[in-house]
Amino acid sequence: MRLRRTAVALLLAVTAALTAAPASASPRDGHPVPFPTGTATAPDGRTALTDARGRQLRLRGVNLDKYAEATPADLDAVAAQGFTLVRLPVSWTRLEPERGRLDPVELRRIRQLLDRADQLGLLVLVDFHQDVYGPEFVGGTGGIPAWATRDDGLPFTPDPDDWFAGYFQPAVQAAFRHLYDDPDLRRWQADFYTRLARELRGHRSLLGYDLFNEPFGPVAGDPADPAVLAAASADLERGRLADMYRRLIAAVRRVDSRAWLFVEPTVLVGQGVPTALPGFGDPRPGAPRLGYAPHFYDTAVENGADWNPADGFVEQYTAAITGYPAAHRLPVLVGEWGPPNPRTPGNTALVRRQVAAMDGFAEGWTLWYWCRGTGGYCALDPAGHPAPGDEPAFGPYPSAVAGTDVRTDGRTVGWTADGTGHPSELVLPPAAFPRGARVEVSPADARTEVDQPVGGRAGTVRIRLPHTRPGTPVTVRLTAR
């Protein structure tokens, strides 16, 4: 979400039947990204993703672009940097420009990306993306189709300097109301989700689905009143949005019992407003595969400001974000985060703080987004290197750990061994270790194998503790050569 002036005024006021299959080889010396098959909940309520061997997984990645421009070569570059996850925005209107027929060209494009992710060992989270509902209001080919847009003939006046203000236009409010309430639109949307899930199932890379990007809805009253806006968000999450998620969960589960399904709160969570979403059931056989996918944006920074570390944003967000997944035992995957320009001093500090914060509450994240440029959220500079200020997002991390209490502090990773003897793995991105890494592990009898970054591709550290008792602290220190 890229908020502008109106969003600043309003939101800152609020603040006052498939089984898991192994992934194929990745560029990191042939080691696949494990598919999460279950969860483990700690005493503090944090729920980790786990693989078939019970190892705790940490997923790090990037968003691909929302304009259908990403190519398999982009996935090669993402994997080479050591990322294990991509969030792939898809558009209902591009996939189903005419009701009842999925577009074969768009389907082929998505399948090609998933095919390449299969080969690389990446995981892919498919994001059902929308911004200001759809092309009837914002142009382009993203979001909800024109044939599923009902605006009651109400006015829509775009603001070229504040696209987010479009959400409060009468026509957009009506369109969301109809999408949530009209039986035929409900049925058509669920049918679209079922048909797309049927087409994509079977890909080893398919982690699952982010069911609805940045949900919004009707605001009964003056949205400039922070109490009105907060009440409207809570009403939406408890009622219409919750009902939509139940329909969409059921729609995907008609054809796919393997995928993980993630629900998003409204954007107010970014301003420290806890979600009012209820819990959800999962009709798949066995344990549920549901997760929570909030976004992590500071409104003032979205509007072009340099981050002020004294504004309490990270602390307020963390406090708002943790209660819901703890109450419902859901893993957290932050679907979008990152400032539009990480080069300024405050925003550089913000990136570092966000990475540290997410290590404390999230099992995965995807940075917005994979492109080259000198701003505009591009994760890479024009030469293809990490954008200045975004370096912490390209740092080392534990991808699979045979233990609990996993913690990361810069280039030091620690955990408490579970005593199983299964290997733990850490990723060594080439951006952080262009000439390789020195690795120190405690306890001293750990068996350590290091595949150094070579030729611009990430390396891996594998650690076995065959003689270590459960509960033994493990520490890995990494330094650049």
Helices and strands as residue ranges (DSSP letters): H 5-15, E 38-41, E 47-50, E 56-57, E 59-63, H 72-80, E 85-90, H 92-95, H 104-120, E 123-128, H 135-138, G 146-148, G 163-168, H 170-181, H 183-200, E 206-210, H 226-238, H 240-253, E 260-263, G 267-271, E 290-292, E 295-296, H 299-302, G 309-311, H 313-328, E 333-334, E 336-337, H 345-361, E 364-367, G 391-394, E 397-401, E 403-409, E 412-417, E 424-428, E 437-442, E 447-451, E 459-464, E 473-480
